[in-house]
Amino acid sequence: MPAASANAGAGPVGVLVGDRVASVNRRYIIAMIHRMADRYEDAIEELQQVVELDRAMMHQDLHSNTAMLEQVRAELQQYGPRTEP
């Protein structure tokens, strides 16, 4: 079933929740890309948004995403910010 018809009966609340979940997923992926590139500050910005959205939705990944945010903060402290060439 196409995505548009799958959400057709969801109404505004279903669409809003779906949009937030999609936003969380996109931001988390972007954060991990930044982390792999040693861009810890950028990763932290994205993960902060992820955690805020998780908290607003009472999402089941709040604990693990908060733990990842703390991990990346620790990596920033350990390795420092990336210096551009």
N, C-alpha and C positions, 0 to 999 in steps of 0.2 A: 504494500500500500504506500503511495507517495506520502512524503512528510506533510504536505499541506492538508491532505484529506485525513491523515492520522490525527492532526491537531484541530480539525474543524470543529469538533464538539467540545473541545477543552475549555473554551471561553477565555476571558481575559486573565483569570487567575492561572490557568494551566499554561497559557502562553508566557506569562510573566515568570513563572517558576522555571519553565523550559529555557527561557532566555537567560535567566540567572545561572542555571546549571551550565549552559553552554559557555557563558562568560567565565565562570570559574574554571572550566576545563581549558579554555583557550589561555587564560592568564597563567594557569599552572604550567602548561606546556611552554609558554614564553619564558616563564621564570626558570625552568629547567634548562632551556637553551642559553639564557644569560649565565646561569651557574656553570654550565659546561665551558663557557667562554671566559670564565673567571670574572664576570661582570656582576659581582656580588651585590653591589648597591642597586643595580637594576632588577636583579632577581628579588631582592628584599621588597622593593616597591610593588612588584607584581604579587608577591606572596602576601603582603599586607592587604591588598585588595581581595585576594582569595579568601583570607581568613575573615575579613569583614563581611563578605557575601555569605560565607559558610555560617557565620554567627547569625546573620539576619534571617537565614533560611532554617536555622537549627539543623544544618546538614550533617550527615553521619561522618563526613571526612574532616570535621572541624579539628578534632584532636590530632590526627596525622598531619594535616596541613599546618597547624600551629607548630608541631614538632619540626617540620621541615623549615619553617620560617626561623625557628631558633637555631637549627643546624646551620643554615646559610649565614645567619648573624655571627655565629661562632667562627665560621670559615672566613668571614670578612675580618674578624678580629685576629685570626691566626695569620692570614695571608696578606691582609691589607687590601686597599682598593686597587683596581687595575690602573696602571699608568699607561696612557696612550703614547705610542711612539712619536 
